[in-house]
């Protein structure tokens, strides 16, 4: 009898936890963009420049922070240059 009650309670716990995790995934406004989150490196051919950027959630997941760095080689009388920029992306939840 105790074993049956333990199984029922464990099953209920799994159902509750699964429902909570599913609700959190539905509430994640960044879910369609998760594959972009992380650090990225761009490498051009010799003499074309290179760079990297990162995309990370911040402010308790309310915004995505993009940081970018590019290095451009000297070309056509122009000196070599480096460029840094960034921005914040805020996504509103869709209203049903």
C-alpha positions, 0 to 999 in steps of 0.5 A, spaced: 500 500 500 505 504 501 509 503 495 502 504 491 501 511 494 509 513 493 508 511 486 502 515 485 505 521 489 511 521 484 507 521 478 503 527 481 510 530 482 512 529 475 506 531 472 506 538 476 514 539 474 513 537 467 507 542 467 511 548 470 517 547 465 512 547 459 509 553 462 516 556 463 518 555 455 511 558 453 513 564 457 520 565 454 520 570 449 527 568 446 525 561 445 525 562 437 532 565 438 535 561 443 540 558 437 543 565 436 545 566 443 552 565 445 559 567 442 560 567 434 567 568 430 567 571 423 573 570 419 574 572 412 579 570 407 586 573 408 586 581 408 578 581 408 578 582 416 575 579 422 570 579 428 566 576 433 560 578 437 556 575 443 549 575 444 547 574 451 540 575 455 541 580 461 536 583 466 533 577 468 532 575 461 528 581 459 533 583 454 538 580 449 545 584 449 549 584 443 556 586 443 560 586 436 568 587 435 570 588 427 578 588 425 579 591 418 585 591 415 589 597 411 586 597 404 586 602 398 590 607 402 586 607 408 589 605 415 587 599 419 581 600 423 577 596 429 570 597 430 566 596 437 558 596 437 553 593 441 545 594 442 540 591 447 534 587 444 527 587 448 522 583 445 514 584 448 510 578 449 505 576 444 498 578 446 493 572 445 
